[in-house]
Amino acid sequence: MYRLFLFFVLFTASNAIAQTSNLVVSGPMLGHTELRTSKVWVELKPNVKGVKLIYNEVADTKATGTAIQSVISNLYTNTITFELIDLKPATDYVYQLISSDNKTIATGKLRTQSLWQWRTTPPDFSFLAGSCTYFNEPPYDRPGKPYGGDSTIFTTMAKEKSDFMLWLGDNWYTREVDFYSEWGLYKRPSTDRKMPILQDFLKSMPHYAIWDDHDYGWNDADGSYPLKQSSRDAFKAYWANPSYGVKDDAIYTKFTWNDVDVFLLDDRWYRSNDNMKDSINGKPNPDKQMFGKEQIQWLKNALVQSNSNPNINFRIIATGSQMLNHIKLYDCFLRFPAEYNDMIDFLTDNKINGVVFFTGDRHHSEIIKRDRKDAYPLFDITSSPLTSGTHSFGGVEKDNPDRVLGIDKLQNYTRVSFIGKSSDRKMQVEFLGINGELINSWSISQKELKSPK
Ligand SMILES: [Fe+2]
C-alpha cells in the first residue's frame, strides 16, 4: 500500500513538472516593479494560449487579483508580459501562472517598493549590474576557443538579496545567423533566455535592461542598421522595462528605486558610425551623435526634473558605451565630442547633483574619474563581462591615468549598495567574481557629488 502511495506521489510530481516543461519555454522573469504595480514576463510554447496569472498577498491569501496581459504579438515567439495592479507598497506577493485547463504551470514571488517619501529616510538597498552575456552555440560561433565562459555566475547572482538587476547591454550576442533576419533577432534571445542556469536568477529579482551593439544588431551597429525596428520589437518582447523610447523610436526610459533615479539610455538607435570624423576643420563634428538630439533633449528635461526632487539623492545614467574614457581606443562617448561637450557642460551649468555613469561593453571592469573645473568629479563605472570573453588592459590603455580601479581578465558582476541617512547617503560599489568572491570595491558619498552653490 505504501509503495502504491509512493508511486502515486512520484507520478503526480513528475507529471506536474512535465506539465510545466511542456508549456513554458523560459521564465517567469520579474520586470519593472514599483509601489503598486509589477510586471511578470514569460515565454510559452507557440501553441499555448489562454494562460492567466493570478496573485495574492503572502499575508492575506484572500486578497487575490488577476494580472492584465500585454501580449507582444510577433510571428516568431510566444512571449507575454503580465501587469499586476492594485498592489500595496512594501508588501510580499505570490503569483501563479495558470493554464487554460486550470493547472498551475509556474509560480513566483515579488515584493513591491516602499512608500517612504516625505515620511522616513530612504531604505537601504542594493542592485546588481553587469554586461556582456555570451552562451556558446558551436555550430554558429566563430571557430576556435569558445567565447562564452562560466555561466554559473548566474547561480551566484540568483542567491543575492538585491532589489533588482540592471543589464548594461550586450545581454545576448546576435551572430551572422541572427542579425540578417527579423526571425533571427527573436531566435537569439529566445535561445539564450531558456538556458536552465538563468531561470532562478530571472525569478529572483526585477530585471531592467538597455542594449548595446550585439543585442541590437551586428558588431558596432549604428543608426543605419536596417532591421532596427524589428530589433526594438524583439527587445520589447524579451524585457519588461517601464517604457521604450518615444512613439516608434529607440528604447530609452527611466525608473526610480527609492532615492535613486536610473536613466536608461539608448546608445545605438540614433548613433552615427564610430568611424565618422570626430572633427571638421579642427572643430567637433556637430553631425556626429551617439544619443541623438531627441534623446538628449529628453535626458536634459528628465535630469532637471529629477534634480528638483528632494527625495532623489543619486542619478545613475546607464548606457552601453563608456562615457568618460579619454583613451577612446574603442566605442566611447569621447568619439562624439560635440555631444560629449554639450552633455558635460549641461551637467555643470545646471548643477545636476549626484550623477554617476554606469556602462558595459568593454570585457573588463573599471572606474574612470574625470575632474571638472567648477563642479564635482564625474565617475564612469564599467561592469563587464558576465560570461563573454575577457579583456586585458594593454597598449595606451594599460596605465590610464583616469582609472581609479580596474579589473581585467576576469568574469565579474557588480553589486551597488545605498546605505545611510538621507543627509549622509553612501553608494558602495563591489565587483564580485563567479562565486561571489569580492574582487575590489569603492565607495562615494552623496556629499562628494554635490555641485557648488
Ligand atoms: Fe558592445
Boltz pocket constraint, residues with backbone or C-beta under 6 A from the ligand:
constraints:
  - pocket:
      binder: B
      contacts: [[A, 170], [A, 212], [A, 213], [A, 214], [A, 320], [A, 361]]
      max_distance: 6.0
